[in-house]
Amino acid sequence: MTVWDDLVGQEKVSEQLIAAARDADAFVTAAASGAAPPEASKMTHAWLFTGPPGAGRSQTARAFAAALQCVSPDRALGGVPGCGFCDGCHTALVGTHADITTVAAVGSQILAEDMRDTVRKSYTSPATGRWQVILVEDAERLNEKSANAVLKAVEEPAPRTVWMLCAPSLEDVLPTIRSRCRHLNLRTPSVDAVADMLVRREGIEPAVAAAAARATQGHVDRARRLATDPAARERRATVLKVPLRVDDVGGCLRAAQELVDTAAEDAKQLAEERDGKETEELKAALGAAQGGRMPRGTAGVMKDLEDKQKRRRTRTQRDSLDLALTDLTAFYRDVLALQLGSRIAIANADAEDALERLARGSRPESTLRRIDAIAACRDALDRNVAPLLAVEAMTLALRAG
């Protein structure tokens, strides 16, 4: 099974990247033999992947990175780069390849200090692989200083270095950076395509897969988690009860507290395993003695890791809360569809009774104001307003309609 099989609904983009990977092979082969590189090439040193949430920007970039590092002998016989089984593909996909560096925002921004070593590494030759690949998952979170560092590296790249930037849209990336990248735009996969992927790749029952794909409206990662994680289904059920619990002020405040607490618990579960593994790996790298005693001079390094983990937990909690708000928006979108007599498919078919009740009890104008209130809450969270305060304001606005 090739690395391209996980890209749901992105056939056109896959074809372009496969062609680029073939030309990249030709470039490496020519360089090894001392021959001149091909004149016309679909390969370039910087790529920008854009698309809506759930389209698979990071997965597409990582599949391309794996194809560039693929060492399958079938490539020489005309096989597709990115076999999915060789050491180059496997380590690229699991994130352990020595020549693939992934940068993601720990907090709300990617800081210059987080990019410094990465930019320096981009100027080195590949250690074991065919290319030095730098994958920036949250390019829209680059601040001014870190963006300028990336710009310089993209302007003057090393011969065997490839930059891959992922962002929601072109407008989220500095014009000076995006003008130096080849742009590929991904589309939201269809509900049927996501459901088919869940059945084929995850072994999910067709009915469960269809319900998860419909509820997430083509968001691949959320659909996978909803189909495979009972806790995720419970959290979604909690969110969908919020519109029925805002009849009075007390209900609004309780619903807000429960939403925030659920997001915090979700973030804690995600962080515990990851943080513990990171801490143990760093202690081992620093030469911790038996019993956990650390060598002298390493306290500052451990403190830096703790600060990084704290910023990441804060962001994870806000991301979890944002997912809840996305589910809430989809709920009111379904209410509006019923009120307007639209024939579009209802995303939350499992909550049809609640949808019809709210549709009968309010007007479309009120539903639109409620959707606006959810959007205002998301904006407030982006501006670092305290989560509980922002969500309480939203639930009170949902009550007012």
Beta strands, then each sheet from edge to edge (+ up, - down):
strand 1: 46-50
strand 2: 100-103
strand 3: 132-136
strand 4: 161-167
strand 5: 182-185
sheet 1: 2+ 3+ 4+ 1+ 5+
end
